[in-house]
Amino acid sequence: MDAKHDVLVVGAGCAGMRAAIAAHDAGADVAMISKLHPTRSHSGAAEGGINAALGNTGEDNPEIHAFDTVKGSDYLGDQDSIEIFTREAPGDIYQLEHWGAIFTRNEEGKLAQRPFGAAGSPRTVFAADITGHVLIQVLYEQVVKRDIKVYEEYFAWRLVENDGRCQGVISWDLMDGGLKVVGGKTVILATGGAGRLYRATTNAYACTGDGMALALRLGLPLKDMEFMQFHPTTMYPSGILITEGCRGEGGVLRNATGERFMVRYAPTAKDLASRDVVSRSEQTEIDEGRGVNGSVLLDLTHLGAEKILDRLPGSRELAMVYAGVDPIFEPIPVRPGAHYHMGGVETDSDGLTELTGLYAAGEVACVSVHGANRLGGNSLMETITFGRRAGTAAAEWALANTTVEVPDAVERDAERELKELLGRTSGERPWKIRDELGSSMLDNFGVFREEGKMARQIEIIAGLRERYPGVYVEDKGTVFNSDLTQAIELGYMLDLAATMLQAGIARKESRGAHSRPHDFPTRDDENFLKHSISRWVNGGPELSYKEVRMTRWEPEERKY
Ligand SMILES: Cc1cc2nc3c(=O)[nH]c(=O)nc-3n(C[C@H](O)[C@H](O)[C@H](O)COP(=O)(O)OP(=O)(O)OC[C@H]3O[C@@H](n4cnc5c(N)ncnc54)[C@H](O)[C@@H]3O)c2cc1C
C-alpha cells in the first residue's frame, strides 16, 4: 500500500470536495483522488444555478420545494430523502455564501433567485450564468485552506473490498505511470455522471460513469439506470449547454414558423415546464417537420442587450463562439441532448451504499431525490447537501474503526490485468466501439423509446461487449496515457449501457425521462411505481425492483 487515510474520496467535483471538507471538519484525515485537477471537474461547467427555498423572491419554503421535486420526479423520488434535501439546502447555501460564493443579489441586497423549470416559485440561486465555476473555486479554496491531500491525476481503477468492507482504491498514476494503492477506512465515490454514453451530450469527455461501474463490479446495486435526462437546450451542432436560466430570464422556444410552441404543450408553465416535457415537445416539433436543421430556436432577442449582458453573459459568449449567433440579435438553434443521469449507485440518505465503508454522493449516486426526472438546479444542491452528509457519516465511521488492509493478492491481480491489457499487440481501437456506442444509444435509447429499438440496442451492446476484450492500446507509455484510460472507460460505459437497456425495456410505461409514446404512453403506478435495481451477476446485468419510499405525497396526474 502506497498510503492510507481515514476517508478517501474518489472525485473532486462539487460533491467530492464538499464531502472531503465535511470529513475533515469532523476530525478525519482525508484525501481525494481525481483523474482531473479538482477545478477542471465537470461541476465547473454548471451554469444556471442551485435550488434552495430561501423565499427571497416570492413565497417559498422547503415543503413547496419538496412537492415540486416529488412531482418533477414523476413520483419516483424517495420522499424521505427529498424532505431532508429541501430542509437542509438553505443552510448549505448560506455556508457557501459565507465561504465566499459571489452569488448574484436582488435590489434588496438579498441573494437573487431566478425561476427554473417546474418550480412553484423563483428558487434558483445563481452567480450570473457561471454558478458551477464559482462553486468549484470556492470549494477548492476550502480544500487548500484545510491542506487536504489531493492525489491529482490519479485514475481510480479498482475498489478494494476486503473483509466485507471497502478499504481503498487502486489507481493508475496518470502523470508518472504505475499503479498506486491508497487505503481508506472509508471510501466515498463522487465520480460524477455518464453523459458520454451518448454521442450528443452536454457532458465533458471525463463523464464516463466510472464510479457506477466500479460499484457494479463489486456486486453493488445501481438504481433507476434507465433514466437519462435530455436537456432541451443544447446548442446545435456542438451539443454545448445553453442554461435553463435563459428561459428563467424570459427566453422562449420557437419553431420554424416562429410559433411559441410550448404554449400548446404546457399551457401554464409553457417554456418553463419540466425538462422531460420540454424535450419531448421539441422533439415532436422536429419530428413533425417544424424544426430548423434538426433544431428549434431559443429566442432571447426580446430580453434586450442590458439583461443578456448582465444575467447571461456566458451563454451569449457560448452562442457566439460555438453557433456563430449573437443572441441579442438572433435566436440560438437548440435541441435535446443527453445531460444528467438520474440513476446511480444506490445509497441511503447519508450516502452509505450496501457495502460497509463505501459511500457515494453527487451524480454518481442515486439517493434518490430526482426519481424519473431531475429539476434544473437540484443537482448542484444535491452535490452539496448529500456530499456534506456523506463526508460527515464516512468520517464518523472511520474514526470509530481502526484498520486498513489491502491484501497483496488484490494488488497482484490488478497488476496482472493491466499488464495483459497493455501487452496486446494488435486488435481493435477503442474509439471505434466508443463511437458506435454513443451513436446507437442516441438513436435507440434517446428522448423517445420503443420496444423494437431497445431490443436492437441490447443486441448492439452485446456485440460491442463481445468485441471489447479485443481492444488494443497502441500507446504503451507511462505518462498521460489517455489511450489506456479511454480503453478502461469504454469497458465501464459498456457495462452501464447494458444495465440501462435492461431496465428500460422492462419498464413498460412512460414516466419522467423514460417515454414510450407508441406502446406504453402513460404512467402505470399499479405496476411500475418502483425503482429498478441493477446488479452484475455472472457477467451480465440482473434486474429487480424496490419500493419507492413515500412520506406524504400520493401520486397525481402530472400537468404543467
Ligand atoms: C453543462 C452542464 C451544466 C449544468 N448546469 C447545472 C446547473 O446550473 N444547476 C444544477 O443543479 N446542475 C447543473 N448541471 C448538473 C451538475 O452540474 C452535475 O450533476 C454536478 O455538478 C455533478 O457533480 P459531481 O461532483 O457529482 O461530479 P463532477 O463535477 O463531474 O466531478 C466528478 C469528479 O470525479 C473524478 N473522477 C471521475 N472518474 C474518476 C476516476 N476513474 N478516477 C478518479 N477520479 C475520477 C473527476 O476527475 C471529477 O473530479 C449541469 C451539468 C452540465 C453538464
Ligand as a Chemical Component Dictionary entry (heavy atoms), coordinates in Angstrom:
data_LIG
# 
_chem_comp.id                   LIG 
_chem_comp.type                 NON-POLYMER 
_chem_comp.pdbx_formal_charge   0 
_chem_comp.three_letter_code    LIG 
# 
loop_
_chem_comp_atom.comp_id 
_chem_comp_atom.atom_id 
_chem_comp_atom.alt_atom_id 
_chem_comp_atom.type_symbol 
_chem_comp_atom.charge 
_chem_comp_atom.model_Cartn_x 
_chem_comp_atom.model_Cartn_y 
_chem_comp_atom.model_Cartn_z 
_chem_comp_atom.pdbx_ordinal 
LIG C1  C1  C 0 -23.067 21.800 -18.852 1  
LIG C2  C2  C 0 -23.782 21.478 -17.591 2  
LIG C3  C3  C 0 -24.446 22.460 -16.883 3  
LIG C4  C4  C 0 -25.108 22.156 -15.693 4  
LIG N1  N1  N 0 -25.749 23.151 -15.008 5  
LIG C5  C5  C 0 -26.343 22.857 -13.831 6  
LIG C6  C6  C 0 -26.968 23.883 -13.062 7  
LIG O1  O1  O 0 -26.974 25.042 -13.427 8  
LIG N2  N2  N 0 -27.553 23.520 -11.899 9  
LIG C7  C7  C 0 -27.561 22.238 -11.439 10 
LIG O2  O2  O 0 -28.106 21.984 -10.376 11 
LIG N3  N3  N 0 -26.948 21.262 -12.140 12 
LIG C8  C8  C 0 -26.346 21.540 -13.309 13 
LIG N4  N4  N 0 -25.733 20.548 -14.016 14 
LIG C9  C9  C 0 -25.569 19.234 -13.395 15 
LIG C10 C10 C 0 -24.467 19.318 -12.328 16 
LIG O3  O3  O 0 -23.525 20.280 -12.701 17 
LIG C11 C11 C 0 -23.758 17.987 -12.134 18 
LIG O4  O4  O 0 -24.690 16.964 -11.947 19 
LIG C12 C12 C 0 -22.851 18.051 -10.906 20 
LIG O5  O5  O 0 -22.017 19.174 -10.953 21 
LIG C13 C13 C 0 -22.022 16.791 -10.783 22 
LIG O6  O6  O 0 -21.105 16.987 -9.742  23 
LIG P1  P1  P 0 -20.266 15.783 -9.165  24 
LIG O7  O7  O 0 -19.403 16.347 -8.116  25 
LIG O8  O8  O 0 -21.160 14.658 -8.841  26 
LIG O9  O9  O 0 -19.386 15.294 -10.413 27 
LIG P2  P2  P 0 -18.241 16.091 -11.288 28 
LIG O10 O10 O 0 -18.224 17.536 -11.038 29 
LIG O11 O11 O 0 -18.416 15.614 -12.695 30 
LIG O12 O12 O 0 -16.924 15.515 -10.694 31 
LIG C14 C14 C 0 -16.514 14.187 -10.924 32 
LIG C15 C15 C 0 -15.132 14.019 -10.336 33 
LIG O13 O13 O 0 -14.791 12.650 -10.365 34 
LIG C16 C16 C 0 -13.493 12.492 -10.891 35 
LIG N5  N5  N 0 -13.429 11.160 -11.498 36 
LIG C17 C17 C 0 -14.301 10.576 -12.346 37 
LIG N6  N6  N 0 -13.901 9.324  -12.652 38 
LIG C18 C18 C 0 -12.746 9.121  -11.977 39 
LIG C19 C19 C 0 -11.826 8.047  -11.887 40 
LIG N7  N7  N 0 -11.984 6.887  -12.553 41 
LIG N8  N8  N 0 -10.729 8.205  -11.111 42 
LIG C20 C20 C 0 -10.513 9.359  -10.424 43 
LIG N9  N9  N 0 -11.345 10.407 -10.482 44 
LIG C21 C21 C 0 -12.449 10.284 -11.242 45 
LIG C22 C22 C 0 -13.313 13.647 -11.856 46 
LIG O14 O14 O 0 -11.943 13.936 -12.035 47 
LIG C23 C23 C 0 -14.045 14.754 -11.105 48 
LIG O15 O15 O 0 -13.161 15.348 -10.165 49 
LIG C24 C24 C 0 -25.094 20.830 -15.217 50 
LIG C25 C25 C 0 -24.434 19.842 -15.932 51 
LIG C26 C26 C 0 -23.783 20.150 -17.107 52 
LIG C27 C27 C 0 -23.123 19.044 -17.861 53 
# 
loop_
_chem_comp_bond.comp_id 
_chem_comp_bond.atom_id_1 
_chem_comp_bond.atom_id_2 
_chem_comp_bond.value_order 
_chem_comp_bond.pdbx_ordinal 
LIG C1  C2  SING 1  
LIG C2  C3  SING 2  
LIG C2  C26 DOUB 3  
LIG C3  C4  DOUB 4  
LIG C4  N1  SING 5  
LIG C4  C24 SING 6  
LIG N1  C5  DOUB 7  
LIG C5  C6  SING 8  
LIG C5  C8  SING 9  
LIG C6  O1  DOUB 10 
LIG C6  N2  SING 11 
LIG N2  C7  SING 12 
LIG C7  O2  DOUB 13 
LIG C7  N3  SING 14 
LIG N3  C8  DOUB 15 
LIG C8  N4  SING 16 
LIG N4  C9  SING 17 
LIG N4  C24 SING 18 
LIG C9  C10 SING 19 
LIG C10 O3  SING 20 
LIG C10 C11 SING 21 
LIG C11 O4  SING 22 
LIG C11 C12 SING 23 
LIG C12 O5  SING 24 
LIG C12 C13 SING 25 
LIG C13 O6  SING 26 
LIG O6  P1  SING 27 
LIG P1  O7  DOUB 28 
LIG P1  O8  SING 29 
LIG P1  O9  SING 30 
LIG O9  P2  SING 31 
LIG P2  O10 DOUB 32 
LIG P2  O11 SING 33 
LIG P2  O12 SING 34 
LIG O12 C14 SING 35 
LIG C14 C15 SING 36 
LIG C15 O13 SING 37 
LIG C15 C23 SING 38 
LIG O13 C16 SING 39 
LIG C16 N5  SING 40 
LIG C16 C22 SING 41 
LIG N5  C17 SING 42 
LIG N5  C21 SING 43 
LIG C17 N6  DOUB 44 
LIG N6  C18 SING 45 
LIG C18 C19 SING 46 
LIG C18 C21 DOUB 47 
LIG C19 N7  SING 48 
LIG C19 N8  DOUB 49 
LIG N8  C20 SING 50 
LIG C20 N9  DOUB 51 
LIG N9  C21 SING 52 
LIG C22 O14 SING 53 
LIG C22 C23 SING 54 
LIG C23 O15 SING 55 
LIG C24 C25 DOUB 56 
LIG C25 C26 SING 57 
LIG C26 C27 SING 58 
# 
